[in-house]
């Protein structure tokens, strides 16, 4: 009797980041359905996600994600376990094929060259690269993969330029498979002026980039507060601030608290919801309760889109523009380096409440296309047949 395909998914799981943990949750749901595989997650247990893990159930995620030597040793041990008793090691989601060094790459290549496993990637982006040498190194790495599904057109075009198009599928973000975890239901009508308005906000701690124009972070926050104060004269605004990355060093908590205090100074009380229990499904359900959503975090925006919540996206990174371009998101719903004043937010609010300038690609079509991330893999074709 032929045994199930053994698949291990690796990414930035267990680091207290909502988007990354959501990837892990979706991969564990998709692998049995589309590959007939037995999945394992490389990292500590994700709350609400029943799966096999490389770390024991009792191991604290805070220790695993720490930047000290204990955290580094935890991640190294976890990855060593991943390359054992695995048929396919899959990079599951995120900006993981880039110019940054990682201890994972040589371990992956060593195991693959010894014939111990195959390599794959799903829902990933490619780049950016700081030099041609870094890009060439990534291309050599990608040539060792049996299958790669990138999440946006820019990554696909770059992969083709790098000479690896023969193993790359132009797919969608893994969050497009959110319906595997939560149903896509019809949304209730939006509130009308005078009603209570629950508006979700997901900040992101980022710095200005030399290679990409970004809204100036402090000015962005001032503009958002001003726009919400104006909006409060039309609706009874009830903001809920989502700290979707709760890592103590790299997360969004301080920025979220500053936004909460800034709104309080104008008489607007905001609720703060932190991603600290590491339960991505519960956090997605909280986003679904919002009437509208303003997100700097990419996966705050994608989850809102998949749940039918009208949203604005803050374009602080190429991956945000990549997603917006792929779904045909009009410019009125994008907050950019050139368009991030209070008037820009107000224009976006009007588009959301008026239900115009909607994405050109429906969430249903995006979800259907996202299935191809797995079905186009060699193992997906075998299972689908």
Secondary structure per residue as TSV (DSSP state, phi and psi in degrees):
chain	resnum	aa	ss	phi	psi
A	1	X	-	360.0	129.6
A	2	X	-	-74.3	131.6
A	3	X	-	-81.3	164.0
A	4	X	-	-66.8	149.7
A	5	X	E	-65.4	130.3
A	6	X	E	-97.7	118.6
A	7	X	E	-125.0	131.0
A	8	X	E	-113.6	131.8
A	9	X	E	-104.8	126.8
A	10	X	E	-119.4	144.1
A	11	X	S	-173.6	-158.4
A	12	X	S	-92.2	43.8
A	13	X	T	-73.6	150.4
A	14	X	T	77.8	14.9
A	15	X	S	-106.6	16.3
A	16	X	S	66.3	33.9
A	17	X	B	-115.4	122.8
A	18	X	H	-57.1	-49.4
A	19	X	H	-60.3	-44.1
A	20	X	H	-66.9	-43.1
A	21	X	H	-65.8	-32.4
A	22	X	H	-62.9	-38.5
A	23	X	H	-56.3	-47.1
A	24	X	H	-60.8	-42.2
A	25	X	H	-63.7	-43.4
A	26	X	H	-68.6	-40.7
A	27	X	H	-61.5	-39.2
A	28	X	H	-69.1	-26.7
A	29	X	H	-82.7	-34.5
A	30	X	H	-78.5	-37.5
A	31	X	I	-59.4	-46.7
A	32	X	I	-65.7	-36.0
A	33	X	I	-73.7	-44.5
A	34	X	I	-100.2	-19.5
A	35	X	I	-118.1	-8.7
A	36	X	-	61.3	32.5
A	37	X	E	-104.9	159.5
A	38	X	E	-100.3	105.6
A	39	X	E	-86.0	153.5
A	40	X	E	-139.1	139.8
A	41	X	E	-101.5	131.8
A	42	X	S	-84.2	100.7
A	43	X	S	148.0	-172.1
A	44	X	S	-79.3	168.4
A	45	X	-	-62.6	137.9
A	46	X	-	-97.7	125.4
A	47	X	T	-56.7	135.4
A	48	X	T	81.1	1.0
A	49	X	-	-118.1	108.6
A	50	X	-	-82.3	114.5
A	51	X	-	-162.9	176.1
A	52	X	E	-89.5	144.2
A	53	X	E	-130.5	157.3
A	54	X	S	-82.5	-15.1
A	55	X	S	-107.4	147.3
A	56	X	-	-62.6	153.3
A	57	X	T	-59.3	-28.3
A	58	X	T	-83.2	-9.6
A	59	X	S	-71.4	127.6
A	60	X	-	-70.3	126.9
A	61	X	H	-57.6	-32.6
A	62	X	H	-63.0	-37.1
A	63	X	H	-70.9	-41.4
A	64	X	H	-61.9	-40.5
A	65	X	T	-88.5	1.3
A	66	X	-	-66.8	151.9
A	67	X	S	-88.1	-1.9
A	68	X	S	-81.6	-176.2
A	69	X	H	-65.0	-32.4
A	70	X	H	-65.4	-43.8
A	71	X	H	-63.4	-43.1
A	72	X	H	-62.8	-41.9
A	73	X	H	-66.2	-36.4
A	74	X	H	-61.0	-45.1
A	75	X	H	-69.9	-34.4
A	76	X	H	-67.1	-45.6
A	77	X	H	-60.1	-44.0
A	78	X	H	-60.6	-41.1
A	79	X	H	-73.4	-34.8
A	80	X	H	-60.5	-38.6
A	81	X	H	-65.7	-31.9
A	82	X	H	-66.9	-33.7
A	83	X	T	-83.8	0.6
A	84	X	S	-102.2	144.2
A	85	X	S	55.2	39.7
A	86	X	-	-132.1	134.7
A	87	X	S	-86.7	-39.8
A	88	X	E	-134.4	126.3
A	89	X	E	-102.6	120.0
A	90	X	E	-116.6	126.3
A	91	X	E	-77.8	110.4
A	92	X	E	-104.0	87.5
A	93	X	E	90.1	147.6
A	94	X	E	102.1	-178.3
A	95	X	E	-88.9	73.2
A	96	X	E	-107.4	-12.1
A	97	X	E	-109.4	92.7
A	98	X	S	-146.1	-167.0
A	99	X	S	-87.0	2.2
A	100	X	S	-82.8	141.3
A	101	X	-	-75.6	154.5
A	102	X	-	-153.7	143.7
A	103	X	H	-68.6	-17.6
A	104	X	H	-69.0	-37.6
A	105	X	H	-59.1	-51.2
A	106	X	H	-64.1	-32.6
A	107	X	H	-67.6	-40.6
A	108	X	H	-63.1	-46.8
A	109	X	H	-65.4	-38.7
A	110	X	H	-62.8	-46.2
A	111	X	H	-65.9	-38.1
A	112	X	H	-67.7	-41.2
A	113	X	H	-69.4	-25.9
A	114	X	T	-85.5	4.6
A	115	X	T	75.4	17.9
A	116	X	S	-82.1	-24.8
A	117	X	-	-161.7	167.2
A	118	X	E	-102.9	156.1
A	119	X	E	-110.5	143.3
A	120	X	E	-150.1	167.2
A	121	X	E	-147.5	139.8
A	122	X	E	-133.8	136.9
A	123	X	E	64.4	35.3
A	124	X	E	-108.2	163.8
A	125	X	E	-113.7	159.1
A	126	X	E	-115.1	131.1
A	127	X	-	89.5	-179.6
A	128	X	-	-79.7	164.3
A	129	X	-	-121.6	136.0
A	130	X	S	-79.4	-13.4
A	131	X	S	-156.6	165.4
A	132	X	H	-66.2	-34.6
A	133	X	H	-63.4	-40.7
A	134	X	H	-66.0	-39.0
A	135	X	H	-66.5	-41.3
A	136	X	H	-64.0	-38.0
A	137	X	H	-64.6	-41.5
A	138	X	H	-65.6	-37.5
A	139	X	H	-63.1	-42.8
A	140	X	H	-62.6	-38.1
A	141	X	H	-63.2	-47.8
A	142	X	H	-64.8	-28.4
A	143	X	T	-66.1	-16.3
A	144	X	T	-86.9	-2.0
A	145	X	-	-88.7	144.1
A	146	X	S	-80.1	-27.2
A	147	X	E	-161.6	138.3
A	148	X	E	-139.0	126.1
A	149	X	E	-111.5	112.2
A	150	X	E	-89.2	159.0
A	151	X	S	-99.6	-1.3
A	152	X	S	-153.1	161.6
A	153	X	H	-65.4	-38.7
A	154	X	H	-58.6	-43.8
A	155	X	H	-64.0	-38.9
A	156	X	H	-65.1	-43.0
A	157	X	H	-66.7	-36.6
A	158	X	H	-67.7	-41.6
A	159	X	H	-60.3	-39.6
A	160	X	H	-64.1	-41.7
A	161	X	H	-62.5	-31.3
A	162	X	T	-81.1	-3.9
A	163	X	T	84.6	23.2
A	164	X	-	-122.4	21.9
A	165	X	G	-61.8	-23.3
A	166	X	G	-65.9	-18.4
A	167	X	G	-119.9	12.1
A	168	X	E	-114.6	133.0
A	169	X	E	-109.4	133.2
A	170	X	E	-79.6	98.4
A	171	X	-	-106.2	-145.9
A	172	X	-	-131.7	174.4
A	173	X	-	-69.6	145.8
A	174	X	G	-57.2	-29.5
A	175	X	G	-63.6	-14.0
A	176	X	G	-64.8	-15.6
A	177	X	G	-95.1	17.3
A	178	X	G	-53.9	-32.4
A	179	X	G	-58.6	-16.6
A	180	X	G	-66.7	-22.9
A	181	X	T	-107.7	-34.0
A	182	X	S	-136.2	139.6
A	183	X	-	-71.0	149.4
A	184	X	-	-91.8	98.3
A	185	X	-	-100.2	163.4
A	186	X	-	-70.4	142.9
A	187	X	-	-87.1	145.6
A	188	X	-	-70.3	162.2
A	189	X	-	-59.1	148.5
A	190	X	-	-70.3	150.8
A	191	X	-	-59.6	155.8
A	192	X	-	-106.3	161.1
A	193	X	T	-50.5	135.9
A	194	X	T	99.2	-20.8
A	195	X	S	-83.3	167.8
A	196	X	E	-71.7	140.8
A	197	X	E	-128.4	114.1
A	198	X	E	-91.6	106.6
A	199	X	E	-112.7	118.3
A	200	X	E	-83.5	144.4
A	201	X	E	-136.2	126.0
A	202	X	E	-120.1	96.0
A	203	X	-	-72.0	170.6
A	204	X	-	-146.1	131.4
A	205	X	-	-80.4	106.7
A	206	X	-	-138.1	164.6
A	207	X	-	-117.7	156.7
A	208	X	-	-60.6	143.0
A	209	X	-	-108.3	144.1
A	210	X	S	-76.4	-25.8
A	211	X	S	-102.2	4.5
A	212	X	S	-156.1	128.9
A	213	X	-	-70.8	128.4
A	214	X	-	-128.7	152.2
A	215	X	-	-61.3	140.0
A	216	X	-	-67.1	122.2
A	217	X	H	-54.9	-46.6
A	218	X	H	-65.6	-42.7
A	219	X	H	-64.8	-36.4
A	220	X	H	-60.1	-45.7
A	221	X	H	-64.3	-42.3
A	222	X	H	-61.8	-43.6
A	223	X	H	-64.0	-42.1
A	224	X	H	-63.7	-44.6
A	225	X	H	-61.6	-45.0
A	226	X	H	-60.4	-42.4
A	227	X	H	-65.8	-38.8
A	228	X	H	-69.0	-36.1
A	229	X	H	-62.3	-43.8
A	230	X	H	-63.6	-42.4
A	231	X	H	-63.2	-30.9
A	232	X	T	-66.6	-16.4
A	233	X	T	-79.8	-14.2
A	234	X	T	-106.1	-35.5
A	235	X	S	-124.2	165.6
A	236	X	E	-91.0	90.9
A	237	X	E	-72.5	128.8
A	238	X	E	-124.1	85.2
A	239	X	E	-73.3	144.6
A	240	X	E	-124.5	116.9
A	241	X	E	-93.6	126.6
A	242	X	E	-106.2	116.4
A	243	X	E	-90.9	90.8
A	244	X	-	-81.1	-13.8
A	245	X	B	-121.8	109.0
A	246	X	-	-105.5	21.8
A	247	X	-	-64.1	134.7
A	248	X	T	-63.4	-25.0
A	249	X	T	-104.9	-35.9
A	250	X	T	-110.8	3.8
A	251	X	S	-88.1	-170.6
A	252	X	S	-108.5	6.8
A	253	X	H	-62.8	-48.3
A	254	X	H	-61.3	-41.6
A	255	X	H	-64.6	-40.1
A	256	X	H	-65.0	-41.9
A	257	X	H	-65.4	-37.6
A	258	X	H	-64.8	-39.6
A	259	X	H	-65.0	-41.7
A	260	X	H	-60.3	-43.9
A	261	X	H	-67.3	-39.3
A	262	X	H	-62.3	-40.0
A	263	X	H	-69.1	-38.8
A	264	X	H	-61.0	-35.2
A	265	X	T	-63.7	-20.1
A	266	X	T	-105.2	15.0
A	267	X	T	80.9	16.2
A	268	X	-	-109.8	119.2
A	269	X	-	-89.1	124.8
A	270	X	-	-117.1	138.4
A	271	X	E	-84.7	143.4
A	272	X	E	-114.4	121.9
A	273	X	E	-114.5	120.1
A	274	X	E	-105.1	142.4
A	275	X	-	-89.3	79.9
A	276	X	-	-119.3	-13.4
A	277	X	S	-91.6	-2.7
A	278	X	-	57.8	45.3
A	279	X	-	-118.9	93.4
A	280	X	H	-66.6	-32.1
A	281	X	H	-68.2	-42.3
A	282	X	H	-62.9	-37.5
A	283	X	H	-68.4	-39.9
A	284	X	H	-62.3	-38.1
A	285	X	H	-64.1	-35.4
A	286	X	H	-67.4	-39.7
A	287	X	H	-62.9	-37.4
A	288	X	H	-62.8	-23.4
A	289	X	T	-78.5	-10.6
A	290	X	-	-78.0	149.8
A	291	X	S	-78.2	-39.6
A	292	X	E	-143.5	169.4
A	293	X	E	-146.2	137.0
A	294	X	E	-119.4	117.2
A	295	X	E	-131.0	128.0
A	296	X	S	-89.2	-35.9
A	297	X	S	-66.1	125.8
A	298	X	H	-54.9	-45.0
A	299	X	H	-82.8	-9.3
A	300	X	H	-67.2	-43.2
A	301	X	H	-68.4	-44.7
A	302	X	H	-65.7	-41.0
A	303	X	H	-65.4	-41.8
A	304	X	H	-58.3	-45.6
A	305	X	H	-57.1	-48.3
A	306	X	H	-67.7	-26.6
A	307	X	T	-92.5	1.1
A	308	X	T	79.4	16.3
A	309	X	-	-87.4	121.1
A	310	X	E	-57.2	137.6
A	311	X	E	-143.4	157.7
A	312	X	E	-114.5	146.1
A	313	X	E	-119.3	136.4
A	314	X	E	-91.7	119.7
A	315	X	-	-88.6	87.5
A	316	X	-	-106.0	-5.2
A	317	X	S	-151.5	149.2
A	318	X	H	-52.7	-32.3
A	319	X	H	-64.5	-29.0
A	320	X	H	-69.1	-45.0
A	321	X	H	-65.5	-36.6
A	322	X	H	-59.0	-47.1
A	323	X	H	-65.6	-46.8
A	324	X	H	-60.0	-41.9
A	325	X	H	-64.1	-42.9
A	326	X	H	-65.0	-31.7
A	327	X	H	-96.7	0.7
A	328	X	T	68.0	44.0
A	329	X	-	-77.3	121.3
A	330	X	-	-62.4	157.5
A	331	X	G	-65.6	-24.7
A	332	X	G	-64.7	-20.3
A	333	X	G	-103.5	14.0
A	334	X	E	-116.4	132.3
A	335	X	E	-103.2	117.8
A	336	X	B	-125.9	179.0
A	337	X	T	-60.6	-32.4
A	338	X	T	-93.9	-5.5
A	339	X	B	-146.5	71.0
A	340	X	-	-138.9	28.0
A	341	X	S	-79.9	173.9
A	342	X	H	-60.8	-34.7
A	343	X	H	-65.3	-34.6
A	344	X	H	-64.8	-43.8
A	345	X	H	-63.0	-42.1
A	346	X	H	-61.1	-39.6
A	347	X	H	-62.1	-41.3
A	348	X	H	-66.0	-40.8
A	349	X	H	-60.1	-44.2
A	350	X	H	-61.0	-40.0
A	351	X	H	-64.1	-41.5
A	352	X	H	-66.5	-48.5
A	353	X	H	-71.2	-30.9
A	354	X	H	-82.8	-6.6
A	355	X	T	55.2	42.4
A	356	X	-	-122.7	175.2
A	357	X	S	53.6	46.0
A	358	X	-	-82.5	162.1
A	359	X	-	-57.1	143.0
A	360	X	S	-70.8	-28.7
A	361	X	S	-100.6	124.5
A	362	X	-	-70.8	155.3
A	363	X	H	-65.5	-30.8
A	364	X	H	-65.4	-42.7
A	365	X	H	-67.7	-38.3
A	366	X	H	-62.6	-43.4
A	367	X	H	-63.2	-39.6
A	368	X	H	-66.0	-43.1
A	369	X	H	-66.7	-31.3
A	370	X	H	-65.2	-26.4
A	371	X	T	-62.0	-29.1
A	372	X	H	-65.2	-20.0
A	373	X	H	-51.6	-43.3
A	374	X	H	-93.6	-38.2
A	375	X	H	-68.3	-26.8
A	376	X	T	-78.7	-12.4
A	377	X	S	-67.1	154.4
A	378	X	H	-52.9	-39.0
A	379	X	H	-74.3	-31.8
A	380	X	H	-66.6	-41.6
A	381	X	H	-63.3	-39.4
A	382	X	H	-65.1	-42.7
A	383	X	H	-70.2	-43.3
A	384	X	H	-61.7	-34.9
A	385	X	-	-68.4	360.0
